[in-house]
């Protein structure tokens, strides 16, 4: 099909966005063995804790019903009341254990993945009713793995049950003629032993199956190089467009800088690699950088400054320091006040001296 991906192309690990999108679609790691383990473990715990209270409560209810059956009216309204009373007693006896089983089932899903609300898994799709797709799923690697897992589970659990019951065979046979009241404790103890063994075995099976399911899910999320590029383009934008916009911003910034150079008070150079144009007027807190650049841009700043009779002062350490610490339209750092003040003061003295001579 056109939307199927070649597994050989999926060589890249999935991105965080890819994994988040899978969760939003309802494509999550889900092991049925984990849910089964939680249900059996919850059932075992329920039997251990609530078996005696449940049995006692139900025994009292039904013993009273049988003992007073001849006195219970069975006409229409009375029969409805009797059914309601019995249902109330049964729910009271079984309510908490059933609630624990529901919580165990919910915990089995919660421990594997967070709560996800998605209608995509139940959305009708043609592939779900396609015979070819059905056969493909029937003989897929997942189906074969489930089949092998089921056989292994039956073999292991059967072997453990046999090992537990075989030593008890004589006692079990002897229970045939035993009072029913004495059978229950023996049966309960043996059932709890078997359930404990099943819970221990299924814990190992559930852990192994979860790791297998996680690996299968992770492999499904792997991406091709083309998909990586497409996702990057969607999240970060087209690199070509971003590069073009960056070039336009840089060109606009250079144009604005060159327009500000004629208004500068001084240009401090390296003398060839760095150039920083500073502007200072009375009333300002500190000189402001109106342009800066390296190499070609630095040379252009010097040319514009010379064309407009802006003083160009060579001070390599200061030029490098200002270029690395001050941005356009920002005041120079305080640690450079003294050095810049000396330069600007010197330029002002030269201008006053030139004005005096001209007059």
QUIDADA-V581335 format. One record per run of one state. SS is the DSSP state (2 for helix, 1 for strand, 0 for the rest). FROM is the first residue (numbers start at 0). LEN is the number of residues. Records with the same first field share a line. If there is no record, write none. Layout:
BEGIN
SS->FROM-LEN + FROM-LEN
END
This chain:
BEGIN
0->0-6 + 9-2 + 12-3 + 24-7 + 67-1 + 71-4 + 110-9 + 122-3 + 129-1 + 138-2 + 166-2 + 177-2 + 221-1 + 223-1 + 236-2 + 261-4 + 269-4 + 279-8 + 294-1 + 307-4 + 314-1 + 325-5 + 331-2 + 358-1
2->6-3 + 15-9 + 31-36 + 68-3 + 75-35 + 119-3 + 125-4 + 130-8 + 140-26 + 168-9 + 179-42 + 224-12 + 238-23 + 295-12 + 315-10 + 333-25
1->11-1 + 222-1 + 265-4 + 273-6 + 287-7 + 311-3 + 330-1
END
